[in-house]
Amino acid sequence: MSKFSRRTFAILSGSVRCSLMTLALVQPALAQTTATHGPDSSEPIVATADGAVRGHAKNGVNVFLGIPYAAPPVGELRWRPPVPTRPWRGVRDASHFASSCAQVTTFGAFAGPTSIEEDCLYLNVFTTGASTTGKKKPVVVWFHGGGNIDGASNDYDGTKLATGGPDGTETVVVTLNYRLGMFGIFSHPAINQGQLVGNYNILDQRAALQWVQRNVAAFGGDPDNVTIGGQSAGNGDTGAHMISPLSKGLFHRAILQSSPGFIAWLPSEETTTTLGKRFADAAGCTGTDDAVATCLRALPTARILQIQGTLNTNHPFHTNYPYVDGTIIPLTPDQAWSRGEFNRVPVLGGSTQDEVTFFTGINQYFAPGQAPAVTQANYDKMVAPGQFCIFCNEERKMPVGFAERYPLSKYRNDPVMAYQRIGSDATKCRELHVIEQLSRYVPVYAYDFAYQKAPYYFPRMPNFQPLAAHTIDIQFLFPDFHGGHLGVNLDHDTGMPRTLNAGESKLSDQMVAGWTNFAATGNPNQSGNATWPRFTAGPAGEYLVQDVPLARRTVAHMRSEHMCDFFDAQLKY
């Protein structure tokens, strides 16, 4: 047998047979699909394999919202792999977003109104229609962020990426909702019987990618040129698809946005199953496996969310990460990246320069008083070995040596800035570790988003500056991304609402060009590597620095700035 288990092979074989049968059924419908318009020319109609959909036009882009890509995962389908949606007759209205997936915890920029809706497996398509060249357009499938506990596709306007901006490539953009929290990542012996189990969020995304294969040509897209990508949790999920043999052939490039370092490791099956058992006990579901499974699937949605967390906190029953289940994800990330045992596609990846300011901002804005205040008086205690460190290592514990390397005097005696720098540096070094591993096997283009003055989602708060925070770069790709229901971006100096200024708009154009050109060819430059160098491992390798203006930075500079010699020796990647 191959590297993967016989069980994996059997499951894959069954999936292939099922996919071939489905494809055989829908191919005649696909062959006849043509884009038309309703009575109003601003209402484009496209025939998919499941039925026709009517969208609307926005800024020269045809937008189709709330298209089902799988059946509602409710009742007996809760904690099961997604199954096909039922076809419909007539023309389905696709002018409004569908329901967000069930969620309760507010997570900063990903915050959306609490939802108790499990019927949420819908996607959205943004396309300029038929290509002016007659060629099929590259496809970008985007997985939203939110720690795999909240967020929704509703916050991501794909119109600019669809046009490519003034310097990029026209694309077909697909965004989607996928199961979150305990609904999306859950393992329990009573549930894990005779099926693909546990990583239901990854299976949902895979079902959306299969939908793309069947239908995207009808929207002008090329099913043989699909780029998957995401930011934060969406970035981690993208990495999971790179490792998963079940996703092989469904995508051809990958974008890892903030941060490739998040997929230096994933939880184990044992860890996730232990949490699942604790969740079942907390829900009062005990007894035989059949009794436990029946009890769990009968729990009201609101009850599951109640046990999962609150508006301000996420209970540790949930890992926030896909886990190594042995089949969907058969290897740990380090095994996959170091051995080259992953779906080898070109990669564009990087993060913001000041990732952790996002998390300190969340603590101050959403849960004041719940997290220890970072003050000069308690700084030494907070950086002592064994104390909590958000991205330091698998155990999230401070190793020995931080107090000496991050003295307050180095940061103008500002304990918040010093403390944030520790987590941000750890993230950057883990990112560099993953990128160097990937670059041994596939083309990689690395970036560092360093612009520190963009509008942000939180108002001015004591001792807080967002700088180049986690999530702050999303608005440069998805116009007016503003943090869920918070509704507006603010100038952090004045506290007044504002949009991108002229210099920021140019940076947005440059980023959109990079993302869409990469989707088209695997190279973010129009040609060559003059603007954005291809990454190479070693001191002379280069990052593109996304700032106003653009710049470059060597690996040697990155390692020195973020103290990677120290982190490499201390932290488990």
Sequence and secondary structure as in RCSB ss.txt:
>XXXX:A:sequence
MSKFSRRTFAILSGSVRCSLMTLALVQPALAQTTATHGPDSSEPIVATADGAVRGHAKNGVNVFLGIPYAAPPVG
ELRWRPPVPTRPWRGVRDASHFASSCAQVTTFGAFAGPTSIEEDCLYLNVFTTGASTTGKKKPVVVWFHGGGNID
GASNDYDGTKLATGGPDGTETVVVTLNYRLGMFGIFSHPAINQGQLVGNYNILDQRAALQWVQRNVAAFGGDPDN
VTIGGQSAGNGDTGAHMISPLSKGLFHRAILQSSPGFIAWLPSEETTTTLGKRFADAAGCTGTDDAVATCLRALP
TARILQIQGTLNTNHPFHTNYPYVDGTIIPLTPDQAWSRGEFNRVPVLGGSTQDEVTFFTGINQYFAPGQAPAVT
QANYDKMVAPGQFCIFCNEERKMPVGFAERYPLSKYRNDPVMAYQRIGSDATKCRELHVIEQLSRYVPVYAYDFA
YQKAPYYFPRMPNFQPLAAHTIDIQFLFPDFHGGHLGVNLDHDTGMPRTLNAGESKLSDQMVAGWTNFAATGNPN
QSGNATWPRFTAGPAGEYLVQDVPLARRTVAHMRSEHMCDFFDAQLKY
>XXXX:A:secstr
  SS HHHHHHHHHHHHHHHHHHHHHHHHHHT   EE SSTTSEEEE SS EEE EEETTEEEEEEEESS    G
GGTTS        SSEEE SS     SB    GGG    B      EEEEEE  S TTSS EEEEEEE  STTTS
  GGG   HHHHHTTTTS   EEEEE    HHHHB   TTT SSS  SBHHHHHHHHHHHHHHHHGGGGTEEEEE
EEEEEETHHHHHHHHHHH GGGTTS SEEEEES GGGGS   BHHHHHHHHHHHHHHHT  SSHHHHHHHHHHS 
HHHHHHHHB SS B TT  SS  B SSSS S HHHHHHHT S    EEEEEETTTTHHHHHHHHHHSTTTS    
TTTHHHHTSTTSB TTSSTT B  TTHHHHS GGGGTT HHHHHHHHHHHHHHHHHHHHHHHHHTTS EEEEEE 
     BSS   TT   SS TTTTGGGTSTT   GGG   B TTT  B    HHHHHHHHHHHHHHHHHHHHS SS
SSTTSSS    SSTT EEEEESSS EEEEHHHHHHHTTHHHHHHHS  
